[in-house]
Amino acid sequence: MKKFLSERKIYLTLFIFFLGFFMGTNLSFVSSAQDPSFKYLDFFHFVYQTIKLEYVEEAGPKKLFYGAIDGMVSSLEDPYSRFLDEKEYSEFFHQVTGEFVGVGIEITTKDNQIVIISPIDESPAKRAGIQAGDRIVQIDDTVVRPDNINDVIKNIKGKPETTVQLKIKREGYPELLNFSIKRAPVKVSAVKYGVIKEKPKSGYLKITNFYSDTHLDVRKALLDLDKKGVKSLILDLRNNPGGNLETSIHIADYFLPKNSVIVSTRGKEGSGVSEEYKAEHDVLFKGDILILVNEGSASASEVLSGALQDNKRAILAGETTFGKALVQRVIDIEKGKTGFALTIRKYYTPSGKMIHKAGIKPDYLVKQDIIPENDKKNLGRVFNDKLIEKFAQKYEKYNEENIELLVSFLKSKNVPLSKKVAAFYYKFELNRDKPDALYDLEFDNQLKDSLKYLK
């Protein structure tokens, strides 16, 4: 009998609580009337009850509450903070491991535009020709709204083997570029490495993203390069949009002496929340290091670059990095099902530089070869009419003779390109569906020019 009465008390208490919650009459609200947040909670309850009672269609509580949470997080106007429903939550944690279904791009809001930080190597977007810095202006038939990045992400994602049409504005190009990209399940390999043939004592290590286990692959690569007699290293972080902060800290630890500061993070001003990360192990690779960066190097890439640059452990070459120095935490709402990503801290390099929106400047500025203005005027039509694609289907061998034929072919179509630009896109087209080469000194002037800075 006592047990029955006890259970009844619990049920009665819960009933009273929820009644108060949904009717907006919970006694705690009354006693805390001076707190403005309770006034707005009352507004919320009023709107919710009015919709439930009077809206002409059926409106389920799940949809209403998810929409409210989404709106609350979106109101922060932070492109990196967002609500994750069941589907997005699952996709998010697959991406952390390097597995995803989609086109493979990292995007953000910048200057009131949706900007591609970087396409992921060997992803559908990279193979289609998407580049860092491209602006997305339309997805299928929907014109992009820069103030709602969550909708942009949702519209780009989709089922495998379906196609998404992107209209892109590329700096210097007079017309929009059209890209048809087939979504696909992708398992990305984040680490590629080898010895540079043109400089046998130098190794080349490219990290395309910082997934949860990337540091383990980097460790294997460094040990293997050491066995091959490598004494200096080019660490290529170009177009690496970042990823897992802890992974970049692990990798920095391979290069820095024990107790060297790697990065520090700080929370809201006045909160007193801060943390400093230091190297914990002996140096794994002791040789000279040159890091290649560009505007597509962001977030965890900047943590690693800043750590090695500030500790005088590496020199940086290339172009100023993207400038994303924010730390996100994924907080569960319903454990394992839904949550939200929230920006909780900013990070600082060992010397105290806050690089958000400013980026990291390289020690040696090495710009990527610039496409001549006359070529830019014609490339839009060349891309949209798939002229090089059609030529490559007939002429499948990359050689001097076929390059000359391509130049003549494009001239006959009234869209002439310089020989070097035509050759670059011809080679790209022929290798579109093949694994990327480790490096290509024929067209990679940044890598080629940076070799002289290695001892």
C-alpha positions in Angstrom: 0.0 0.0 0.0 2.8 2.4 0.9 4.5 1.6 -2.4 1.3 2.4 -4.3 0.9 5.7 -2.5 4.6 6.6 -3.2 4.2 5.9 -6.9 1.0 7.9 -7.0 2.8 10.9 -5.4 5.5 10.7 -8.1 2.9 10.6 -10.9 1.0 13.5 -9.3 4.1 15.5 -9.0 5.1 15.0 -12.6 1.6 15.8 -13.8 1.6 19.1 -11.9 5.1 20.0 -13.2 4.2 19.4 -16.8 0.9 21.2 -16.4 2.7 24.2 -15.1 5.3 23.9 -17.9 2.9 23.9 -20.7 0.5 26.4 -19.3 3.3 28.8 -18.2 2.1 28.8 -14.6 5.0 27.0 -12.9 5.5 28.7 -9.5 9.2 29.1 -10.2 8.3 31.4 -13.1 6.2 33.5 -10.7 8.9 33.7 -8.1 11.5 34.6 -10.7 9.5 37.2 -12.5 12.3 39.7 -12.2 14.5 37.6 -14.5 13.9 38.7 -18.1 14.4 35.1 -19.4 11.3 33.9 -17.6 9.2 36.6 -19.4 10.4 35.3 -22.7 9.8 31.7 -21.6 6.2 32.8 -21.0 6.1 34.2 -24.5 7.3 30.9 -25.8 4.7 28.9 -23.9 2.0 31.2 -25.1 2.9 30.8 -28.7 3.3 27.0 -28.3 -0.2 26.6 -26.7 -1.8 28.9 -29.3 -0.4 26.8 -32.1 -1.5 23.6 -30.5 -5.0 24.8 -29.9 -5.7 27.0 -32.9 -3.4 26.1 -35.8 -5.5 24.8 -38.7 -3.2 21.7 -39.3 -1.9 19.1 -37.0 1.5 20.3 -35.5 3.5 17.6 -33.6 5.5 18.7 -30.5 8.7 17.2 -31.9 8.6 19.4 -35.0 7.7 22.5 -33.0 10.4 22.0 -30.4 13.1 21.1 -32.9 12.2 24.2 -34.8 12.5 26.3 -31.7 15.9 24.9 -30.8 17.1 25.4 -34.3 15.9 29.0 -34.3 17.5 29.7 -30.9 20.9 28.4 -32.1 20.6 30.1 -35.5 19.9 33.4 -33.7 23.6 33.4 -32.5 24.5 34.3 -36.1 27.5 32.0 -35.8 28.0 29.8 -38.9 29.7 27.1 -36.8 27.0 26.7 -34.1 24.0 24.7 -35.3 21.3 22.3 -34.2 21.8 18.6 -35.2 18.6 16.5 -35.6 18.8 12.7 -35.7 20.1 12.6 -39.3 22.6 15.4 -39.0 23.9 14.1 -35.6 24.7 10.8 -37.2 26.3 12.3 -40.2 28.4 14.7 -38.1 30.0 11.8 -36.1 30.7 9.9 -39.3 32.5 12.9 -40.7 34.8 13.0 -37.7 36.0 9.6 -38.7 36.5 10.6 -42.4 33.4 8.8 -43.6 30.5 10.8 -45.1 27.8 10.9 -47.8 27.7 14.1 -49.8 29.9 16.1 -52.1 32.8 16.8 -49.6 33.1 20.5 -49.0 33.6 22.6 -45.9 31.7 25.9 -46.0 31.2 29.0 -43.9 29.7 32.5 -44.1 32.0 35.3 -45.0 31.3 38.8 -46.2 27.6 37.9 -46.4 28.3 35.1 -48.8 28.5 31.3 -48.5 32.1 30.5 -49.1 33.9 27.2 -49.6 36.8 26.9 -47.2 38.0 23.9 -49.1 36.9 20.8 -51.1 38.1 17.6 -49.5 40.8 15.7 -51.5 39.4 12.9 -53.7 35.8 14.0 -52.9 33.1 14.4 -55.5 33.5 18.2 -55.2 37.2 18.1 -55.7 36.9 15.9 -58.7 34.3 18.2 -60.2 36.7 21.2 -60.0 35.4 23.1 -57.0 38.1 25.3 -55.4 38.8 27.0 -52.1 37.3 30.5 -52.1 34.4 29.7 -54.4 31.1 31.3 -53.5 27.9 29.2 -53.7 25.1 31.4 -55.1 22.5 28.7 -56.0 21.8 25.0 -55.2 19.6 23.3 -57.8 16.7 25.8 -58.2 17.2 27.5 -54.8 19.0 30.8 -54.5 21.3 30.7 -51.5 20.5 32.8 -48.4 23.7 33.6 -46.6 21.9 34.2 -43.3 20.9 30.5 -43.1 23.9 28.3 -43.5 22.0 25.3 -42.0 19.6 25.3 -44.9 22.6 25.5 -47.3 24.1 22.4 -45.7 20.8 20.5 -45.8 20.3 21.3 -49.5 23.8 20.2 -50.5 23.5 16.9 -48.7 21.3 14.1 -50.0 21.1 10.4 -50.8 24.1 8.6 -52.5 24.0 8.6 -56.3 21.7 11.7 -56.5 23.0 14.8 -58.2 23.2 18.4 -56.9 23.6 21.4 -59.2 25.8 24.2 -57.8 26.2 27.6 -59.3 29.5 29.1 -58.3 30.9 32.6 -58.3 34.7 32.5 -58.7 36.7 35.6 -58.1 37.8 37.2 -61.4 35.4 35.2 -63.6 32.7 37.3 -65.3 30.1 34.6 -65.4 28.8 32.0 -62.9 30.2 28.5 -63.2 27.8 25.5 -63.2 28.8 22.2 -61.5 26.8 19.0 -61.5 28.1 16.8 -58.6 27.0 13.3 -57.8 26.7 12.7 -54.1 28.6 9.6 -52.9 29.6 7.7 -49.7 33.3 8.5 -49.3 36.0 7.2 -47.0 38.7 9.8 -47.1 42.4 9.0 -46.6 43.7 12.1 -44.7 47.4 11.3 -45.0 49.7 10.9 -48.0 53.4 10.9 -48.0 56.6 9.9 -49.8 60.1 11.0 -50.7 60.5 13.9 -53.0 62.3 12.5 -56.1 63.8 15.9 -57.0 65.3 16.2 -53.5 65.9 12.7 -52.1 66.7 13.6 -48.5 63.4 15.5 -48.3 60.0 14.0 -47.5 56.5 15.2 -48.5 53.6 14.8 -46.1 50.2 16.0 -47.0 47.4 16.1 -44.4 44.0 16.8 -46.0 41.9 16.8 -42.8 42.2 16.2 -39.1 40.0 13.2 -38.3 39.9 11.5 -34.9 42.7 9.0 -35.9 44.7 11.0 -38.3 47.6 11.5 -35.8 48.2 7.7 -35.9 48.6 7.7 -39.6 51.0 10.7 -39.4 53.1 8.9 -36.8 53.4 5.9 -39.1 54.4 8.2 -42.0 57.1 9.9 -40.0 58.6 6.7 -38.8 58.6 5.3 -42.4 60.2 8.5 -43.8 62.9 8.3 -41.1 63.7 4.7 -42.2 64.1 6.1 -45.8 66.7 8.6 -44.6 64.6 11.7 -44.8 66.3 14.7 -43.1 63.8 17.5 -43.9 60.1 17.6 -44.4 57.5 19.6 -46.4 54.2 19.4 -44.5 51.4 20.4 -46.9 48.3 21.8 -45.1 46.9 23.6 -48.1 43.2 23.3 -48.5 42.9 21.5 -45.2 39.7 22.9 -43.6 40.6 21.5 -40.1 38.7 19.0 -38.0 39.5 17.6 -34.6 41.5 20.0 -32.4 42.9 17.2 -30.2 44.3 15.5 -33.4 46.2 18.6 -34.4 47.6 18.8 -30.8 48.8 15.2 -31.0 50.6 15.9 -34.3 52.2 19.1 -33.0 53.6 16.9 -30.2 55.5 14.8 -32.7 57.6 17.9 -33.7 58.0 20.0 -30.5 60.2 19.5 -27.5 58.5 18.4 -24.3 56.6 21.1 -22.4 56.5 23.4 -25.5 53.2 25.3 -25.6 51.1 24.1 -28.6 47.9 26.2 -28.2 45.7 27.9 -25.6 42.0 28.3 -25.6 39.9 30.9 -23.8 36.1 31.0 -23.2 33.8 34.0 -23.0 35.5 37.2 -21.8 35.3 37.4 -18.0 34.5 33.7 -17.6 37.9 32.7 -16.5 37.7 29.6 -18.7 41.1 28.9 -20.3 43.2 25.9 -21.1 46.8 25.6 -22.3 48.1 22.5 -24.2 51.7 21.5 -24.1 53.9 18.8 -25.8 54.1 15.8 -23.6 56.5 13.5 -25.4 60.0 13.5 -26.9 60.4 14.8 -30.4 59.6 12.2 -33.0 60.9 14.0 -36.1 64.0 16.2 -35.6 64.6 17.4 -39.1 63.9 20.8 -40.7 60.2 21.5 -41.5 58.5 23.7 -44.1 54.8 24.0 -43.9 52.7 24.9 -47.0 49.5 26.9 -46.3 47.0 28.9 -48.2 43.5 30.5 -47.8 42.0 27.0 -47.6 44.0 26.1 -44.5 41.7 26.6 -41.5 41.0 25.8 -37.9 43.1 22.8 -36.7 45.5 23.4 -39.7 46.1 26.9 -38.2 46.6 25.4 -34.7 49.4 23.1 -36.0 50.9 25.8 -38.2 50.9 28.4 -35.5 52.4 26.0 -32.9 55.4 25.1 -35.1 55.9 28.7 -36.4 55.8 30.3 -33.0 58.1 27.7 -31.5 60.6 28.3 -34.3 60.3 24.7 -35.3 59.1 25.3 -38.8 58.9 28.0 -41.5 55.7 28.7 -43.3 55.4 29.3 -47.0 52.5 30.0 -49.3 49.6 32.4 -48.5 47.8 33.7 -45.5 45.5 31.1 -43.9 41.7 31.3 -43.7 41.4 32.6 -40.1 39.0 30.3 -38.2 40.2 30.2 -34.6 37.1 28.9 -32.9 36.5 25.7 -30.9 33.2 23.9 -31.2 31.7 21.4 -28.7 28.9 19.0 -29.7 26.5 18.9 -26.8 23.9 16.0 -26.6 20.2 16.9 -26.2 19.1 13.3 -26.4 22.2 11.2 -25.9 23.4 9.5 -29.1 20.5 11.0 -31.1 20.3 14.8 -31.2 22.5 17.7 -30.1 23.9 21.0 -31.1 27.3 22.2 -32.0 28.2 25.3 -30.0 31.3 27.6 -30.3 32.6 27.7 -26.8 36.2 29.0 -27.0 38.7 30.9 -29.2 42.2 29.6 -29.6 45.5 31.4 -29.5 48.9 30.5 -30.8 51.8 30.0 -28.3 52.8 33.7 -28.6 49.3 34.8 -27.8 48.1 35.7 -31.3 44.3 35.4 -31.8 44.1 34.6 -35.5 40.3 34.5 -36.0 39.4 36.4 -39.2 43.1 37.4 -39.5 44.7 34.1 -40.4 48.4 33.2 -40.1 50.9 35.0 -42.3 53.6 32.8 -43.8 57.3 33.5 -43.4 57.7 33.4 -47.2 54.9 34.6 -49.4 54.6 32.2 -52.4 51.5 32.9 -54.4 49.9 30.2 -56.5 50.2 30.9 -60.3 47.5 33.4 -61.3 45.3 32.6 -64.2 45.6 35.5 -66.8 42.5 37.8 -67.0 42.0 36.9 -70.7 41.8 33.2 -69.7 39.3 33.9 -66.9 37.0 35.6 -69.4 36.8 32.4 -71.5 37.1 29.7 -68.8 33.4 30.2 -67.7 32.2 29.1 -71.1 34.8 26.4 -71.4 33.6 24.9 -68.1 29.9 25.3 -68.7 30.0 23.9 -72.2 32.3 21.1 -71.1 34.7 21.7 -74.0 37.8 20.2 -72.4 35.8 17.2 -71.1 34.6 16.5 -74.7 38.2 16.9 -76.1 39.6 14.6 -73.4 37.1 11.8 -74.4 38.6 11.8 -77.8 42.3 12.5 -77.0 43.1 10.4 -73.9 46.9 10.8 -73.8 48.5 13.8 -72.2 51.4 14.9 -74.4 52.7 18.0 -76.2 51.0 17.2 -79.5 47.5 16.9 -77.9 48.0 20.0 -75.8 48.7 21.9 -79.0 45.5 20.3 -80.5 43.5 21.4 -77.5 44.7 25.0 -77.8 43.7 25.0 -81.5 40.3 23.4 -80.7 39.5 26.0 -78.1 40.5 28.8 -80.5 38.2 27.4 -83.1 35.3 27.7 -80.5 36.2 31.4 -80.0 37.3 30.7 -76.4 41.1 30.7 -76.6 43.2 29.8 -73.6 46.9 30.2 -73.0 48.8 26.9 -73.4 49.7 26.5 -69.8 46.1 27.0 -68.5 44.7 24.7 -71.2 47.3 22.0 -70.3 46.5 22.3 -66.6 42.7 21.7 -67.1 43.4 19.0 -69.7 45.6 17.1 -67.3 43.0 17.6 -64.6 40.2 16.2 -66.8 42.2 13.1 -67.8 42.9 12.3 -64.2 39.6 13.3 -62.7 38.6 9.8 -61.7 42.0 8.5 -60.8 43.7 8.7 -57.4 45.5 12.0 -57.0 49.2 12.1 -57.6 51.3 12.7 -54.4 52.5 16.0 -55.9 52.9 17.6 -59.3 55.7 20.0 -59.8 54.6 20.8 -63.4 51.8 23.0 -62.1 52.4 23.3 -58.4 54.6 26.4 -58.3 54.1 26.8 -54.6 55.7 23.5 -53.8 58.3 23.9 -56.5 59.4 27.4 -55.2 59.3 26.3 -51.6 61.8 23.5 -52.0 64.6 26.1 -52.1 63.8 27.2 -48.5 64.5 23.7 -47.2 68.1 23.2 -46.0 
